[in-house]
Amino acid sequence: MKKCTIILVFLSLLAASVYSQECGIDRWKIKTVRDKDARQIKWTAVSSTVSQQCALPRTIQHWKTDPRQTEEKQLYKIRCKIIGLGKEPDNDFHVIVQDMTTKETMVVEIPDPTCQELANTKLAPKYAQARSFLTNLYGEPGAIKKVKPKNITIYGVGFWEKLNHGQGHSTDAWKWKVE
């Protein structure tokens, strides 16, 4: 089974965390749609699949410093299956999703909406809604583990992450942010 690293930072999920630890690092502003290039995002969703996202060529060279890439300026809509869930040290939810046909996987992340930097942003309520959906479905996540598969539709803006960023990722490290 091919794995790719695409992380979607969930803003909405179709079908709460109250921690206040350190927020993200490196490309955190891009991941949370608070960078100077966020205004370039095309918010009309384009349908895609996990497999299609995994096939995208890696365009980022320096994951700590590169600005928002072309693939990170589009909202995507993907029908997929949740197969894994956990919480990372920075309190992001780490959701492993699988292609409905090819079984390829990618990672979707949902930032912690209680993070001080995000608490008053327009996306914080959507992060909270998506996290609540998953918590109601699977309980409060801990270590990343397999979960009972559930078909969902996710909306997200792509986000390139560093290579080998945890379980469910491939060496291409493409992440999704669900918007």
Residue, then its C-alpha position, 0 to 999 in steps of 0.5 A: m500500500k503506497k503512503c503519501t504525506i499530504i496533510l489537510v488541516f481540517l476546517s470542515l468534515l462531512a459524513a476538543s481539545v482544551y490543551s494549551q501546549e506549544c503550537g506548531i513550528d516551521r511552516w506553522k503560519i502557512k499550515t494555519v492559513r495565516d501567512k502573507d500568501a494565504r490571500q492567494i488561496k482559491w476557495t472554490a473546491v476542486s474534486s480530487t482523490v487521495s491517489q491524485q494527491c499522492a501523485l503530485p510532484r514534490t515542489i518544496q525544497h526547504w520545508k522550514t522556509d519555503p513560502r506557500q507553493t502552488e499546490e498549497k493555494q487550492l481548496y480540494k474536496i476528497r472522498c476518502k476513508i478514515i483509518g487512523l487517528g491520534k494526537e501529536p505533541d503539539n495537540d494537532f489531530h493526526v488523521i490517516v485517510q485512505d483512497m477509496t479505490t487504490k488504498e493509498t494513504m495520506v495524513v490530514e491534520i487538525p490544529d488545536p483551536t485553543c492554541q493562543e495564535l489560533a483562538n481568535t482566527k476565523l478558522a478556529p471554530k471550523y477546527a473545533q467542529a472537525r475535532s469534535f466530530l472525530t472525538n464524538l466518533y472515536g473518543e479523545p485521541g491519544a497515540i496514533k492507532k488504527v480506528k474503525p474505518k469511516n467514509i468521509t468527505i474532506y475539504g482542504v488546502g494542501f500543505w507540504e510537510k517535512l519528510n517522514h512526518g509520522q505514521g501514514h506519511s510517505t517520503d513525498a511528505w505532502k500534507w493537507k489542510v482541510e478548509 
